[in-house]
Amino acid sequence: MAGILQRKKWILPIVIAAVAACVILLLTSGAGVKSAVVPSGSLPAIEVDAILQQTRQKNGYEQYLSQAGEASRPNVDMTIEAGDYIRAEGEEVRKLKDYEGRPGVSLHTGETGEIDWVVDVPETGLYNLSAVYFPVEGKSSAIERALYIDGELPFAEAAYLQFDRVWGNEKQAVEQDNQGNDLRPKQVEKPRWMEETFQDSDGYEQVPFRFYLEKGKHTLTLKSSREPMVIRSIRLFNEKPAVAYAETAGAKQTDSSGQPKDVLIRIEGEAAVAKSSPTLYPTSERSSSAVSPYSASQVRINTIGGFNWRLPGQWIEWEVDVPESGLYHIGFTVQQNFVKGIYSTRKLTIDGEIPFAEMTKAPFRYQSDYRIDVLGGEDAYKFQLDKGKHVIRLENSLGDFAPLIRNVEDSLYNLNSMYRRILMITGTKPDEFRDYRVEKQIPNLLEVFSGESKRLKEVARQLRLLSGQSSDQEALIKTMAQQLDEMIDKPDTIPRRLAAYKTNTGGLGTWVQQAREQPLEIDALYVASLDSSIPGTGMGPLAKLGHEAKTFYHSFFIDYNQIGNVATSEDQRTVTVWIGSGRDQANTMKAMIDETFTPESGINVNLKLVNMGTLLPATLSGEGPDVAMQIGNDLPVNFAMRNSAVDLTQFSDYTTVEQEFRDSAIVPYAYDSGVYALPETQTFNMLFYRKDVLAELGLEVPQTWDDVESLLAILSKNHMEFGMPVVAQANMQGVNIPPNSQYATMLLQNGGSFYRNDDKESDLDSRIGIETFKKWTEFYTDYKLEREYDFANRFRTGQMPIGLTDYTMYNQLSVFAPEIRGLWGFVPVPGTVQPDGTLNRDVPGGGSAVMMLESAKDQEAAWEFMKWWTSTPVQAEFGREMEGLMGAAARYPTANIKALDSLPWPAEDYANLKAQFETVKGIPEVPGGYFTGRHLFNAFYKTVVGQVEARESIMDYTQYIQDEIRVKRNEFGLP
């Protein structure tokens, strides 16, 4: 009792202090935030100097339109039946009759292949094209096609036409876990027939593409890049532009006479009926009392969008039932505290039509908390709605920022191109006392700098016009322009400024990536009659104060480490699982467990998000989990040696389970005739290359290491670099260093191995081991390759136009470097020619695993969980969920063979990935094997930095490895 009284004494002052702090925060928040006025009409086009037109990275749509000139837009509307094709290529092409309720013949097209149609154009001019399609089941990503006209790509953007899938909540009602928290609704496909006009998937063009076609017959070709689809027809037409608001009936209606009265319809944001991506799932907002439903202590699904709704083209639809025909206001309870200095833009359509031109770019400005945004502001727009059901769609659009972002992206490409040319002359470390006269050696260098400086200054000026104030967005662009001016004024300083120049172009790249992201979070949508006002419930200072006090109080009693359902003492079968990744991954996993595993197996799972560095001490103290997930390759065998991990081969169905993986994935977890973990992820190296840079240098992608050496000579001559896998120390003390992947690649390709004599001795001192080490280190001693570097940034600038790195870099580059889209690729690593003339492309694999601890009380239940988690459908679903949740950058590198097949890779890239996957080899873990990577690293530095002969270095350090293996085998009583 005394303890409770003491606790109350110290809780009260803390609560009072927190409340006082909240009051100060609320009084100061939002200060100085002003609503900017958007300039009426479109901003003037940015003039680009003629010299810059020659340095554009591609044949883009802008140039295509300028070549078409003032072509007419004929009043034509023609339909091409999909079944009337003249040529089909691809195994999955087939005709379907009356498919999904659509009368007539439709055409199924697969992930690969081409279809040709002939169209007889009645009049020369510019035309829109659209397709009526049905998104059949695939790999859950957007469908992608390339359009060719008469066998040629009309412009670069036509290679990336995107057709959306339709997603919705699997269940209408929100379910809860046994702690009373709402569970995130699972997203499932809800396919339907749709018509999509061919438009820019990057969002830079605000109107659909217009194609120039001369009178006569033309061949239209759709080439599959990703995902299957059924096509009913292709349409050739001209889309009519939306009228201005001033010309609508709503604008001409000056009062509310004769209009509906007392109508206020509220649709919860999370009640959206359809969305274009599984990332747009309903979310939980716990930082404000303005949302509905609201709880200060429990998770409530109450909003939609947020940071997930940030990319151009993503859309969300709501259905509203209007009780009476007439004019209405449309408003939203929104939060836009994501982007400052610019604003989020959305395109609004009602039943698929834009009501008036202003709705192509409706702005949602920055503010720190939720607010009511009525479209049109103080003089709110009036929308004509007939009685009955209507579908309101909000689509993410770049709006007025589109031409600005595109100009900066073009500028970035040109500036990086100039950086490479300067680099070819000066190298990465120019002599500060030498005058390189780069302005004389590089044609048009100063002219390009001058043109880009003007362009960037104009972008900064228009940014300020749009935002209404100076911002960091504008400052970054001005800094780059200023540096260009300084380099123009003093060309002799260009080499000395190269490091700062590279930093600033890197900043521009980040700006482009961030400016394209325009998030918006929606709590509710309102349709209100002209005489009704929308209430701002929960938005006042007192409501905010009460919310902060409640959340602070409840923080003393909520365990934030527990995810989802928590098993109680009455539950008979329970497995405790630890996961060391992020909360998003843990929440997704727990939702899947509660949805499928527990109902089907009757086994409860307590999932805990922990730092996996605590696994060993927790296990030693008897407080460890039953199952540990996402652990490194070295841990299972180390635990097995200490009798702390369970041998999975004792389970009768183990041999069936291991068929889900490649043999190479199991190798690191095998020890003493047992297997002590199941693989979760498996990664390996691929060869990434810049198509444009290699073409400039007249180089081909290397097939063998001899080819690499030839290529290195040319790259070195031009002061460019080849990226070998990084040779670096562990980023954390005590973390195991795996053997370098480049050494392992060359060793495996030459028929070598890391251990001999049943893994009792290191084999690095063998003839093959020594020769491989010598050749590996010669890359660094003879060609001066970098040992540590940032591959993504150097690849982006072209300084390192080719390199070997983990295949997951593909995901990062897809998101991180939009300006080089289509200008790079990846292929299997170079190989070693064998005596029979074949090419060996073996590479080592890495990854993570799921392990059962010996202390698990119910090992059968733990095994059931491990089997379920690593199974094909679950791994495929988790991979799609993670990509849906976090975007393409989070594509999951699952070790499950069939699950990887089902992830949404572009067909051509996946063919290369799969070819390399077939040659992956596992590296065994042995007692004392942690010395292998560590001393390989030491031997490398002794040779490359210490200039000791390669044979001597590797022989010396291999002896240390032999000694450690011997000691550990003796310690654990192994023969």
Sequence and secondary structure as in RCSB ss.txt:
>XXXX:A:sequence
MAGILQRKKWILPIVIAAVAACVILLLTSGAGVKSAVVPSGSLPAIEVDAILQQTRQKNGYEQYLSQAGEASRPN
VDMTIEAGDYIRAEGEEVRKLKDYEGRPGVSLHTGETGEIDWVVDVPETGLYNLSAVYFPVEGKSSAIERALYID
GELPFAEAAYLQFDRVWGNEKQAVEQDNQGNDLRPKQVEKPRWMEETFQDSDGYEQVPFRFYLEKGKHTLTLKSS
REPMVIRSIRLFNEKPAVAYAETAGAKQTDSSGQPKDVLIRIEGEAAVAKSSPTLYPTSERSSSAVSPYSASQVR
INTIGGFNWRLPGQWIEWEVDVPESGLYHIGFTVQQNFVKGIYSTRKLTIDGEIPFAEMTKAPFRYQSDYRIDVL
GGEDAYKFQLDKGKHVIRLENSLGDFAPLIRNVEDSLYNLNSMYRRILMITGTKPDEFRDYRVEKQIPNLLEVFS
GESKRLKEVARQLRLLSGQSSDQEALIKTMAQQLDEMIDKPDTIPRRLAAYKTNTGGLGTWVQQAREQPLEIDAL
YVASLDSSIPGTGMGPLAKLGHEAKTFYHSFFIDYNQIGNVATSEDQRTVTVWIGSGRDQANTMKAMIDETFTPE
SGINVNLKLVNMGTLLPATLSGEGPDVAMQIGNDLPVNFAMRNSAVDLTQFSDYTTVEQEFRDSAIVPYAYDSGV
YALPETQTFNMLFYRKDVLAELGLEVPQTWDDVESLLAILSKNHMEFGMPVVAQANMQGVNIPPNSQYATMLLQN
GGSFYRNDDKESDLDSRIGIETFKKWTEFYTDYKLEREYDFANRFRTGQMPIGLTDYTMYNQLSVFAPEIRGLWG
FVPVPGTVQPDGTLNRDVPGGGSAVMMLESAKDQEAAWEFMKWWTSTPVQAEFGREMEGLMGAAARYPTANIKAL
DSLPWPAEDYANLKAQFETVKGIPEVPGGYFTGRHLFNAFYKTVVGQVEARESIMDYTQYIQDEIRVKRNEFGLP
>XXXX:A:secstr
 HHHHHHHHHHHHHHHHHHHHHHHHHHHTTTT       SS        HHHHTS SS  HHHHHHHH S     
  EEEEGGG SEEESTT EEEESGGG  SEEEEE SS EEEEEEEESS EEEEEEEEEE  SSSSS EEEEEEET
TB SSGGGGGEEE   EEESSSS  B TTS B    EEE    EEEE   TTS  SS   EEE SEEEEEEEEEE
ES EEEEEEEEE       GGGSHHHH  S TTS  S EEEEEGGG SEESSTT  EEE  S SSSSS  SSS  
EEEEEETTS STT EEEEEEEESSSEEEEEEEEEE  S SSS EEEEEEETTB SSGGGGSEEE   SS EEEET
TTTS   EEE SEEEEEEEEEE GGGHHHHHHHHHHHHHHHHHHHHHHHHH SS  TT    HHHHSTTHHHHHH
HHHHHHHHHHHHHHHHHSS  HHHHHHHHHHHHHHHHHH GGGTTTTHHHHHHHHHHHHHHHHHHT   EEEEEE
EEEETT     TT SHHHHHHHHHHHHHHTTT  TTEES    TT S EEEEEE S HHHHHHHHHHIIIIIHHH
H  EEEEEE  GGGHHHHHHTT   SEEEEEETTHHHHHHHTT B  GGGSTTHHHHGGGB HHHHGGGEETTEE
  EEEEEE EEEEEEHHHHHHHT     BHHHHHHHHHHHHHTT  EE       SSTT      HHHHHHHHHT
T  SEETTTTEE TTSHHHHHHHHHHHHHHHHH   SS  HHHHHHHTSS EEEEETTHHHHHHHH GGGTTSEE
EE   BEE TTS EE  EE EEEEEEEBTT S HHHHHHHHHHHHSHHHHHHHHHHHHHHH GGG   BSBHHHH
HTS   HHHHHHHHHHHTTEE     TTTHHHHHHHHHHHHHHHTT   HHHHHHHHHHHHHHHHHHHHHHTT  
